[in-house]
């Protein structure tokens, strides 16, 4: 399967999850639904 094809399906999954009101998991790195690690560490300090 080509890389472009896999990226296309990852994008489809993200759109469908958002339309259903679910948060998007970090598939290949953090998603916009997860706070950045740097902010988490700063908030807890």
C-alpha positions in Angstrom: 0.0 0.0 0.0 1.4 3.4 -0.9 2.2 6.0 1.7 -0.2 8.5 0.2 -3.0 5.9 0.4 -2.3 5.2 4.1 -2.2 9.0 4.9 -5.6 9.3 3.1 -7.2 6.6 5.3 -5.6 8.1 8.5 -7.2 11.4 7.5 -10.6 9.7 6.9 -10.5 8.1 10.3 -9.7 11.5 12.0 -12.6 13.2 10.2 -15.1 10.4 11.0 -14.1 10.4 14.7 -14.5 14.2 14.9 -17.9 14.1 13.2 -19.1 11.6 15.8 -17.8 13.8 18.6 -15.0 11.4 19.6 -11.5 12.6 20.4 -8.9 11.6 17.8 -6.1 9.3 19.1 -2.5 9.9 18.5 -2.0 7.7 15.5 1.5 8.8 14.3 2.2 11.5 16.9 0.1 13.7 19.1 -3.3 14.9 17.9 -4.9 18.3 18.5 -7.1 16.6 21.1 -4.1 15.9 23.4 -2.3 18.7 25.2 1.4 19.0 24.3 3.8 17.4 26.8 5.6 20.6 27.5 2.4 22.3 28.7 1.6 19.3 30.9 5.0 19.4 32.6 4.7 23.2 33.1 1.2 23.0 34.6 2.3 20.3 37.1 5.4 22.2 38.2 
